[in-house]
Amino acid sequence: MGYHPDRARVRLPMRRSLFLLLAVLPSLASIGQVNELGLTGGVAYYIGDLNPTKHYPKDTKLAYGIVYRNNLNDRFAVRLQGLIGTLQAYDSNASDSLQVLRNLHFKSRLIETSLLLEINFFKYRSRGKDSRKWTPFVFGGIAYFRSNPQALLDDTWYDLQPLGTEGQGTSTGGEVYAVDHMAIPFGMGIKVNLGRIDIQLEWGMRRTWTDYIDDVSGKYVNNAVLAFENGPLAAQLADRSGLEGAIPGYDNTGRARGDVNTRDWYVYNGLSITYILSKFSDCEEQYHWMKRKH
């Protein structure tokens, strides 16, 4: 496919965003004294052209990662989180007969780094009569993620982005899409404190700006042109309906392959267990001791 300057320009800010998120960690540690470190595990699933039913956990796959949390006070916390998982969907599993006939599928390794603000409903894990050992919470923030869709053909998984299955990089299509993206994570959950251990259960969605997590967005292009300019493999993976070969004179060119007016989403639901490196009570005792000294 060669070098694409537009694609390079897209990747550069994504990488800078990732480095920025990683650089925030030591700064957060200096903001306050109440820090946590732990692990998270759960499931991830995708919502898009191959799974258009929102909030339905179809083709869920395991996901896991690491969590660092800085508690600014008993109401607010900042979380830095890294996730690894898998997103996938198959038209063959759909209830829509037209979707089954389209017969597309994808699988993608998901890598995500996010910076999140958590807001607790109750005064959580502090000293005082209103303090709670549990609280519901909501969160929101910003995330970088990488998703590189693949498809299976003859027992081999192929990267779809370089093939330009919707004519990207050919005389009939547009630019090659990026695999590095930004998203807005948001959701809700509940926290429970067990001494130095915190347990958090959460549900969270990711709103993205790409329609190509699944490699499906626009229209079918002429398969003969696609095969000539991007190779026969691109043509094979672009149209897997089998209609052109089964029906004489049938041509999918110009027909909808996906919904260009929507964007893809994905969801992570998980359980996190973190170890509290310092307690609110430790900070408060030091504060009251210094107040008495002065």
Buried (B, 14 or more C-beta within 10 A) or exposed (E): EEEBEEBEEBBEEBEEBBEBBBEBEEEBEEEBBBBBEBBBBBBBBBBBBBBBEEEEEBBBBEBBBBBBBBBBBBBBBBBBBBBBBBBBBBBEEBEEEEBBEBBBBBBBBBBBBBBBBBBBBBBBBBBEEEBBEBBBBBBBBBBBBBBBBBBEEEEEEBEBBBBBBBBBBBEBBEEBBBBBBBBBBBBBBBBBBEEEEBBBBBBBBBBBEBBBBBBBBBBBBBBEBBBBBBEEBBBBBBBBBEBBEEEEEEEBBEEBBBBEEEBBBBBBBBEBBBEBBBBBEEBEEEEEEEEEEE
